[in-house]
């Protein structure tokens, strides 16, 4: 069971305050260790992401023009991210993607096919190639 940051903080505070609270929350020592390990893993992933940020290519922009399948868009975003390209522009005259980057990051099919790379890359949608200049 994965907990949100607020839940994790509440649980850790309850654990710090003493055993009666851990019994109330239904957490044993294995659960506590798993939560602490999860917190360490996330911080190490964030540290690695921050460490490679300087090596990303800021002058190169990948452009996808008139994509037909949203899963292909996710695959391209994943590959572009792996190659270190920082931005992806999508020329989408059919308007199959939302205009807002935040909404695009939350699109399940796009996030799933890009293996969450859409959350780490800057992606912008345009209606036509003339609008992107």
N, C-alpha and C positions, 0 to 999 in steps of 0.2 A: 504494500500500500504506500503510495507516494503522497507526501504531505506538502502543503503550501508552506511558504516561508513563515507566515504568521502562526500556523499550526505547529510547525517545528519549534519556533521560539517558545510558544506556550508550553509545549511538552517538556522542552529542556529546562524551562523555569520551574515547572512542577517537579521535575526530577531533582533539581537542585534543592528545592524546599523540603524534600523528604519522601520516604517510601509510601505513606498513605495515599499521596496523590498519584503515584505510578500505578497503584492498584485500582484507583478510581478510573484512570484513563485506559486501563487494560494493557499496559506495556510492561514487558519483561526486560531483563538485561540484554537479551539478544536484539530486541527491537531498538533499544537505546544505542547499542553499538552500530546497528545498521543505519540509523538516522545520522549518527556522527560520521560514519564512513561516507554516506551519501553527500553530506555537506562538504567533506574534504574533496570528494571527486568533482563536484561542481566547481569548487574554487580552483582546482588544478586545471580543469578544462578552460575556465575563464582566463587563467594565467597563461596557458598555451596560446589561446586566441589573441590575447594582448601582445604576447611575445612576437607573433608573426605579422602583426598589423603593419609594421614598418616595411615589410618585404612585399606587400601587395602592390600591384601595378596601378597607379593612380591615373596614368595618362592613356590607358587603353579602355575602351568601352565596347562591349559586345552588343551587337544589334540583331534582334530576331525580327524578321519582317513577315507579316501575314501568317502567323502560325495557325495550323489547323487543329492541333490536338493539345489540350492543356497539359497532358502528361509529357509531351515532348518539350514543352516550355520548362517544366520542372527539371527534366533531364539536362537541358542546356544550362540552366541556372546552376545545377550541381557541378557540371563539368567546368563551367566558367569560374566558379568559386574555387574549385580544386586547382585551376591553373593560376590563381592569384589575381584575376581580373576583379576590380572593385565594383564596377557598374554594369548593369544590363538594361538596355533600352528595348522595349517591345513595341513594334509598330503593329497595332491591332485594330484594323478597320471594322471588324465585326463586333468589337467591344465585348469580348468574351471574358475579359479580366476587369476588375474594378480599377478606377482611376487612382484611388488612395493606396499608397504603399502599405500602410498599416493593415488595411482590409485585405490586401493581397497576401500579406504574411499570414493572415488567419484563414485563408482559403485552404480547406483541408486537402483537396485533391492536388493543389500546387505544392503545399508543404510536404505532403506524403511522397510525391514523385521526385521532389528535389532533395529528399532526405533532410529536410529542414534547412537547406542551404539558402532558401529564400529569406530566412530570418537573419542571415549573416551578410547578405549581399544587398546593395542598393538596386532596386528594380523600379523602373519608371515606364508607364504605358503612354503611347501616343496614338492618335487616331490615324495619322498619315505620316509619311516620311517628310513631307513639307512642314508639318507642325513641329518636328523635332529639331529643326535648325534655328 
